Amino acid sequence: EANIDIINAADIGAALQVEAKRMLAEKPNNRFRLKAIAGGGGKGQRILQSANSYEGATLEEKVEKAAANVPSLVLECLIELKTNGVGDNKNVLIEMNIDTTRHQEIQVVGNGEWCMTMGGRDCSLQMHEQKLLEVSVTEEELVAAIEVAAAAGKTAEAEQLKKDLVILQHMEREGAIFGEAVKLDSLGTFECIVDGEAHYFMEMNTRIQVEHRVTELCYKLKFTNPDDSGDYFIAESLVEVMVLLARHGKNLPKPTRILREKTSVEARMNATNQALQPHAGGVIENWSNAISGEIRDDQGISTHNPDTDVFMKYHLAGAYDSNIALLLTTGDTRLNSYKRLAEILRRTELRGKDLSTNLEFHYGLVHWFIGNGINARPSTNFIVPYLTAVGLLKEQANQIDLDVAFNEIRQKYVAAAGENGKAWAEALDAKKLLLTRPLERLFAEPHYMSGWLSMNKESLSIVDGEIQWQINPIEMLDKLYHYLNMDFEKGKPARYMIWDHDHDILTAAVSFYKSLSEKVDAADFPALQALLASDKAPKGFSGDEWMAVRSAHAGYYAGTEVLAVLVYIATETGFFELCVNPDLSITIPERLTDKALQKQMAKVLVPPPAAKSDEVLAASGGMYYPREAPGMDVFVSEGDHFEAGDTLYIVEVMKMFNKVIAPFSGTIAKVLVEGDGVIIKKGQPLFKIIPDEMIVIETPEEIAEMRRVKTIEFLATLK
């Protein structure tokens, strides 16, 4: 009646602080997780850093420093969920955070009397507690994968898969027992953390989940009349099963599950930028149609006008979760399901204004797993180091000038040709864009570069300055155009495909090598290269014919050296050190876990808006908050001095609250936004500031010279 809380957020924070001190002292090397009861889907959660991550003369001092953050973290959890008002559920849990976990869940179905399971889903590939890529885990797929690994002599992989099978069977048994014990009368999800060979129950979601399609694509349910085995019906939709349970409840007999497909996989397409940060405000103006084998749940966004068949534009306003669509497919093996998903992602075209999605991220990630090991067991902390590795690729690519590289290669050919230099110059000029356009696309889309390198890491290497091709560079170039969805198609806009004259050159080159391979005895491209290096004509060729063949090869091959820039970038960044081990664990180089480098590479992937040296601009659109919570002091006001790392403001975008940290120290000269909950746009000036140190901006000429020098360094690695 008095409209007050007997226990408020401050009380909850103080109580949790006491518990946190005890837990931090018991496990000083562990991080802990705060979870608001009213949360879900990763919302209302914060990580409390370990005691030993703080400086201090004694453990008690470190514990005090760590625990001092608890009240503000509690408040952040509640504010994110908007449960900090009177009467809201303010309960918050604290639990040990297991950092190297896999997140798996079991689909459970019950009617209050019986309970059964429908296999599992691996949801470990996630960021910001939000799932990104989910893959089915079924007994049938694991048994088949064990047989394949054993037949290939991959003993460590087969042993790990056997352990995974045992864990799945245990989780399914426990999920069914749990559901029956609590009399589950609908669909639910039995969620677990898998750590090595152990697994821990995490929570039970007594509802259907977004990723339920991953399960229903693998299994269907057969409900049979217990009095008449010939009287039955089959349900393929879990939503339909949920409705049946709600309507008929205990009258429904326990069903049997029937295999549909051994594997399925789902990619969540979100409105996020290349660093997987929320990106609101874009407009989808066109979305290609779903292809054969693609299951697309897009909430009707890609529906065409029924009268005109024109795509109806869709504004991603940002007042909701960042998820736009779910892209799913199936396969008889996990590898085939990933290959199908890769093809779906390759051919999916989204265009619009200020539009940014994680489509490129998914395309690169799927190819990373295809190239490194499809049965790899990533933990929930994999994505950020992976993004950091991709950022390093982008940073290195930014330093290379492809025009300089190709022109230097061209000059060497012309100089070596002597009086025939003009002809060589013309030939190479005709090939320049054929070779550099797809490279420019990879440079612009580092996620594509990640996928391409992962798929082709055995195809090309530089040893003592010599480029060693395991496959023909012309064949590689042809595949690269296909990988980038730049195949030649009549009627397709030229900017999205290989140009017609480049297509003619590439088609002729591919045809030449195909014909040659049919006429000579060469097991692979290195063998063919060795054959072409000899003046002696092989069987079936006259001396003149062989001379013509070698001349044609020299012409087609010339300039392909520029493709070596890809392996150079991978080597310079140590990209291939992020790899899958024989036991399916993943080696994450320590440098990729460095927080400072992770933040730096996020800015490389998505450079902040260009600002004057006396301004702070909005890094993204959203809702601006100058304070932690209503009634509290603002973070900064006019005249305040701030240090690098201090919070300047909070922006809420797509239900995520992000604290914006000062990248440098300075003084607030003027606050340009007034009020709480004000809508701001990306690039909008928020503060006028006086930096402690003046920022020096490099000129375009200085940048061009640095790129030229770095490009010459690359070329110097080649003989």
N, C-alpha and C positions, 0 to 999 in steps of 0.2 A: 504493500500500500504506500509506503514511503518512497518507492521507486529508487531504492538503493541496493547495491550488492553487499551482502554480509561478508563475503570474501571476494576481493577484487583482484585485478591483474597483478598489482604490486604484491599482494599477499601470496599469490601463486608463485611469483618470481622469487620471493624470499624463501618460501618453503623448498622450492626446487634447488635453490642455491645451497641450502644445507645438505640436501641429498647429493648434489653434484660434488661438493667438497669431499664427502666420504668416498664416492666412486672414483674421483680423480686421484685421491690418495692411494686407493687400493690398486688402481691400474693407471699409473702415471704416463704410460706410453700409448694408452688408448684414447681415441676420440669418442665422443658420446653424441647421441642424437636426441633432440627435443622434438616431440610430435604432439601437436594439438589434437585433442580427441575429436573435435568437429571437422578435422581435415580429411583428406583423401586425394588420391591421384598426385601425390607428391606435394600438395599444398600444405602450408602451416607446419613446415619442418625446417629446422636449422641444425647445423653441426657445431658442437662445442669442441674446440681444439684441445689436444692433450695437455696435461700439466707440463710435461717435459719439452713442449714446444715453446715455453716461455723462459726468459732469463730469470735467474734467481740463485741466491747463495744456498738455499735449503729447499727441500721438497715442499715444505709448508708455504714458503713464499711463492713458489711456482703455482701451487694449488690455488692460493688466494687470487693471483692474477688471472688464472683461467676462469675461476668461478665468478669473478667480478662481472663477466659478460653475460651471465645467465639471465638476470632480470630483463635486460634489453633484448636478448634473443627470444625470451618468452613473449615479450610485447610484439616483436616482429612477427612471430607465429600467429598471434591473435589478430593483429592488424591485417595481415595477408588474407585471413579468412573473414575479416570484418565481424569478428566475434568478441570485440572489446567493449560492447555496449552493455547496459544494465540487463541482467537476466540471461545473457548469452552463456553458453557452455565454455568456460575458460580453463577446463582441466587440460593439463599438458603432461605427457609422459616423458621420462628420461630413460634411455636404454643405451647399452653399449653399441657403438657403431662398428660393424665388421667391414673393413675397407676393401678387402680382396674377395668379394663374394660374387656368386652367380645368383641371379634372381629367377626362381622357377615357380610355376604355379600349376595346380592340378584342377581341371574342370570337374566339378562335383554336381550330381543331380540327385534329388531326393523328394519323396512325397510325404515325409513325416514318419514313415514306418521303414521303408527300405531306402538305401542310399548306394549309389554307384559312381564310378569315375569314368572319364573319357580321355585319358592320356594327359600329357602336360604341355606347357609352353615355356620356352626359355625367353625371358624378357630382360636379359642382362645388358643389352645394348641400349643404354639410356643416358640422359643428361638432364640436370636440374630435376631429378626424380621423375622425369617424364620419359616414357618408353618411346623408342625410335624404330627399332626393327625387332620383330618377334617371330620366332620360328617354332614349329611344332616339335614335340619330343614324344615319340611313340615307340612302343615295344617293337613293332614290326620294322620300323626304320633302323633302330639300334641293332637289332639282330642281323639285318642285312648288311649294315655298315661294318659290324664286327667281322663278318665273313669276308668282305672285300678287303679290309685291312690285313687280316690274317693271310689271305691268299697273296697279297702284295709284299708280305714279309715285314709289314709295319707292326712289329710286336708291341712297342710302347703305346701306339695308337689303339690297337686292339684291346690292350689291357685297360686303358682309360675308358673306352667305350663300354667294356664289361662292367666297370664300376658305375658308370652312368646308368646302365640298365638296372643294376641292383638298387641304386638310389631312386630311380623312377618307380620301381615296383614297391619300394617301401613307402614312398610318398603317396602313391595311389591307395595302398592299403590303409594308411593312416588317415587319408582324406575321407575314405568311405566310412571308417569307424567313427571319425569325428562328426561327420554329417549325420550319421544315424543317431549318435549319442545326443546331439542337440536338436534332433527331430527336424532337420532341414526339410522344408516343404516347397522348394523352388530350385533355381540354379544358384550355385555358389562357387567361389574360388578359394581353394586351400593353398595359401601362399607360403613359400618356404625360401630360406636362404641356404644355398649350398656352398660349403667351404671345404675344399679338398674332398675327402671321402665322407664328411659329416654333413648333415642337413638339419636345419632348425625350423620349427614352425614359427611363422611370423604373424600371420593374421588370417582371418576368414572373412572374405567379402560375400555377404549373403545377397548377391545381386548379379545380374549379367554384366559383363565387362566389354569395353570397346573391342578388345582383341578376341572375342568369343568365336569370330569367324575362323580363326586359325584352327580351332578345334573342330568345328562343324564341317570343315572341308576335309578332315581326315576320317571322321566317324559319323555314322547315322545311327539312329536308335530304332529297334524293332520291338513294338509292344504287341505281345501275343496273349490271346484269351487263354487263361490257365485251364479252362474246361474244353477248349477246342483249338488245337495247334494250327489248324487251317484258317483260323480267324485272327487276323493281325493287321496292323498298319505300320508304316515306316515314316518316321519324322526325320527330315534332314536339317530343319532349321531349329536352332536352340531357342529362338524367340517363340516359335510355335510350341516347343516343349514347355517353356515357361508358362505360356497361356493355358496349355492342357493341364498342367499341374495346378494352376490357380482355379481352373474350372472343375476338374474332376478329382484332384487330390488323391485320397487314399483308395479311390476306386481304380486307379491306374496300376496295372501289374508292373513289376520290376522288368525293365526292358533289357535286351541284349544289345551290345554295341557291334556294329558291322563296319568293317574297314571300307572307306571310300578311296583315300589316297594315303600313301605312307608318309608323305611330308607336305607341309604347307608353310608359307612364309608371308609376312605382312610388313609393309613399309608404311609408316605414318608420314604423310606429306603435311608439313607444317609451314605456316607463314613465318619463317625465320630466315635470317641472313646466312652468309657463308660461315660465320662463326657460331651458328645455331642460337643466336640471340633473337628474341621476338621482333618481328618487323610488321607493324600494323600500317593500315592506311592504303595499301596497294589495291589496284583494280584489275581483276582478271578479265581480259578482253577476248581471249580465245583459248580453248582447251581442246586438244586433239581427241578424237573418239577413242574409246577403249578398243584394244586389239584382241585377237583371238587368244583365249587362255587367261585374259586379265579379268579379275573381279574387282570392280571399283565401287567403293562406298563413298560417295562424294556429297551426300546430303542434298542432292539435286542441283548442285552448283553448275555442273556442266550440261544441264538440260538446255536444249534448243527451243526457241519459240515454236510452238506447235503449228502455227499458221505460216510463218515465213522461213522456218528452219534456220533462223539466224541465232548465233550464240548470244545468250543474254548476259550482259556484263554483270560482274559481281564485285561488290566493294568489301574488302576485308577490313572492317571497321576497327577491330581490335578490342571490342568490349566483351570478348569471350576467350575461350581456350584457343591456342594457336593452330590446332589441328584443322586442316582443310579436307583431307580425304584419307582413306585407307586403300592402299594398292596391294592386292593379294594374288597369289597364284599357287599352284600345286605341282607335285612331281613324284615320280616313283623312287627318286633318291633326293637327298638334300642338295646335292650338286645340281641336279636337273631343275629343282625348284628355284635355286638361286640364278641359274642361267636364264630361266624363263622370266624371273623378276628383272634381271639385267636388260633383257630385250624389251620388256614393258617400259622400263625407265628410259632406255635409249630412244624409244619412239614417242614417248610422252612429250608433247610440246605445250608449254604454258607461256602466254604472252600477255602483257598488260602494262599499265602505268605504275611506276614506283613499286613494282611487284618483285618480291624476293621470297623464294621458298627453299626448302632443303632437298629439292629434287637432285641437284648436282651432288650434294653430300651423299645421298643414298646410292647414286650411280657409282661413285668412287668407292664407297664402303663395300658394296656388294662385290665389286671386282677385286677389292683387297682380299676378301675372304676366298673368292674363287682362286686367286693367284697364290695365296699363302697357305690355305688349308681350310676346306669347307667345314670340317668337323672341329675346328678350333673352339676352345672354351674361354671366351672373353669374360672378364669380371665386370662389375658395374662401374669400375673406375677406368675402363679402357678408352672411352670416347674422347675425353679431354686430352690425354697424351696423343691420341691419334690426330685430333685437330691441330695440336701443336706441331706434329710432324708435317702435316699438310701446309701449315703456315710457314714452316721453314722452306718448303718447296717454293711457295709463292715469293718469299723474301729473296731467295736465290734467283728465281726467274726474273724478278724485277730488276736485277742487276745486269741482265744479259740483253744486248741489243742484237736482235736477229738480223737486221739489215747489215750491221757492221760485220757480223759473223759470216753471212753469205757472201758479201762483197769481198772479204779477205780471201775466202776459199776460191771465189771466182778469179781473183787476181793471180793466185798461185797457178791455176790451170792455164790462164792466158800467158803468163810469163814462161811457163814450161813448154807451151806450144810453139813458141817462136813465131815464124811467119804465118802459121795457122791460127794465131791468137785471135784474130777477128772472128773467125768461124766459131771458135770455142766460146768467145764472149757472147755471141748471138745465141748459141745453143743454151748456155747457162742462164742468160737473161730470160729466155722462154720458159725455163723451169723454175725460176725464183719463187713465184707465188705458189706454184704447185707444192713446193717443199716448205715454205714458211707460213702459209695460211693455217694449216692444221696445228703447227707449233704455236702460233700466236693464240689460237683457241685454247690450247692446253695451258699456256702461260696465263691467260685470262681466267681460266677455270681450274684452279689448283686441285679441286676434288677429282676432276677428270684426269689430271696428270697422275694423281695418286693411284687411281684405278688402272691406268695404262701402264705405269711402271710396274705395278704388282703383277700384271698379266704377262709382262714382257721382260722380266728381270733376267731371264736366261737367254734372251735373244741377242743381246748386244753388250759388249764390254770394251773397255780400253785397257790394254796391257802394254806397258812400256811405250806408250804413245801410239800404239797400233790399234785401230778399230777392228774388233773381231766380231763379225756377224755370224750368228748361228742360223739365222734365216735371211733370205734375200731382203735387202732394204726396200726394194720396190714392192715386194709382197707386204712388208711391214707398213709401208706408206698407204697401200691400198686398204689394209685392215684398219689403219688409223682413221681414214676418211669414213669408213663404215662405223667404227666405234663412236665417232663424233656425230653420227647421223647426218653426214654431209655427202651421202651417196648422190650420184647424178640422177635426177628425176625430171622429166619434161613437165614444164608448168610450175615447178617449184621456184620460189624466189631465189635469185642468184646468191644473195647474201647468206642463205642457209645451206648451200651445197657447193660441191666442187664446180669450178667454172668450166664451161664447155671445152675450151682449148686445152685446159689442164687435164680434163677428163680424157681427151683424145690422146695426149701424150702418155698418161698413166695406163690407159687401156692397151695402147700399142706396146708399152714396156712389159706389162703383165703377160700379154699374148706372146711376146718374143721369148721370155724366160720359160713360159710353159711349154712352148714348142721345142726350145732347146733342151729342156729337161727330158723330153720324150725321146730325144735323139742321141743323148750321150749317157755314159755310165757314170753317174755321180749320185751318191747316196744322200747328200745334203748340200747346203750352200757352201760350206767351207771346201768341200770336195770339188764343187763346180768352180769356185774361185781359183783353186789350184790348177784346174784344167785350163781355165781361160788365161792363166798367167803364162802358159807355155806357147811358144811359136809353133810347135809341132801339132799338125792337124790330127784329131782323133779319127778313128774308123768311121767312114761314112761321109767325110768332108774332104773336099779338095783343098789345096793350099790357099787358093783365092777365096773360097767359101769361108774357110776358117778365119782368114784375115778380116773378112766382112763381118763375121760374127763377133770377133774381138773388138772391132771398131764400134759396132752397135752397142756392145756391152759397156765400153768405155763412155759412150755418150749417155746411155741411160743411167749409169752408175755415178757419173760426175755430179757433184754437189750434194749427194746423199750424206756426206760427212757431217753436214749441219745437224742431222738427226741425233748425232752423238751427244749433242747438248743435253739431252734428256738423262742419259746415264751419268753425265758430268754433274748435273744438278743433284741427282740421287746420291752420288758418291760424296759430294761436298756437304750434304746435309745429313749423311748417315741414315738415309731413309730406310734402307733394307735391314737395318739393325732392329727395327720393330718387326718382329717375326714370330711365327708359330713354331713351337718346339715339337720334337717327335712324340711327346706325351700329351700334345694338344694344348699345353699351357702356352701363354704368350709372353715373350720377352719384351718388356717395356724399358728402353734405356733410361737410366736415372735422370738424365738431363730433361727428358720430356715430362717429368713430374715436378720440375721446378716451377713454383707458382708465378714468379716474376716472368719467366720465359713464356708460360702459358698465356698470361695477360698480354704480353708483348706480341705474340703471334696472333692472338684474337684481333688485335689492332691492325696487323698486317693483312689478315683475311678481310677485315672490314675497316678500312681507314676511317677515323673520325672525321666529321665535317671540317672543311678548311676554315680556320678561324683567324681573326686578327690576333696579334700578340697580347691584346688587352681585353679579350673576350673569352667567355666560356659558353659554348654552344650546346644545345640539347643533342645528346648522342642518338636519341630515338624519339619518336612520337609517343604520346601516352598522357597519363594524368600526373601532374606535378604536385609534389608535397614538400614543403620546406621544413617539415618537422617530423619527428618520430611518430607522434600521435596527437590528436586534439588536446589542447591544454598544455602541451609541452613547449619548451623553448624551440625557436627555429635553429637550424644547424649553423647558419651564418647570416649575419645582417651587415648593413653598410658600416664600413670602418673596421670590421673584424679581420684579423690576420689568420690565415689558415696554413697548415703544413701539408706537404704531399702525403696522401693517404687519408686525410680527413674527409668525412662525408659532407658533401655540399647540398645534396637534395635526394629525394626518392622519386622514382618514376614508376608508375604502375602501367604495365602494358600487357595485355592479354592475360590478366589475372595474376601476373607475376610482379612482385615488388622488388625493384632493383635499387640498391644504394649506389649513387654515383660518387666516385672517389676523386678527389683532386689529384691530377697527375703531377702537379708542381706546387710550390708554395708561393703565397702572395697575399694581397690585401683586397677585400671587397670594396670597390669604389662605388658601385651602385647595383642594387637588385632590380632587375628588369621585369620580374613577374611577381604579381601580388596575389595573395590568397591561397587557400588549400583546395586541392582537387581541380586545378586549372588545366585545361587541355593545352598541350604544347605540341609543336611539330618538330621533326628532325631538322637540325641545323638552326633552330631559332635561338637568338642570343638570350641568355638567361642572366648573366652577370657581366658587369664591367669590372675588370680587375687590374691591379697593378702588380705584375709578377716581381718576385724577388730578384730573379735573373732575367735579363732580356733574352727573348727567343730569337735565334738567328735562323732565317729561312734560306735554304739553298736555292740558288738560281737555276733555271732550266738548263743553262749552259754547264753549270757545275755538275748537275745530275747526269747530263749527257756524257760528259767527260768521264765520270766515274763508271758509267755503264760501258763505255768504250774500253776503258782499262780492264775491267772485269772480263769483258768478252775476249780481249786479246789474251788474257790469262787462260781462258778456256781453250782457245785455239793453240796456245803454246803446249798444251798437253797432247796435241796430235802431231804426228810426224808428217 
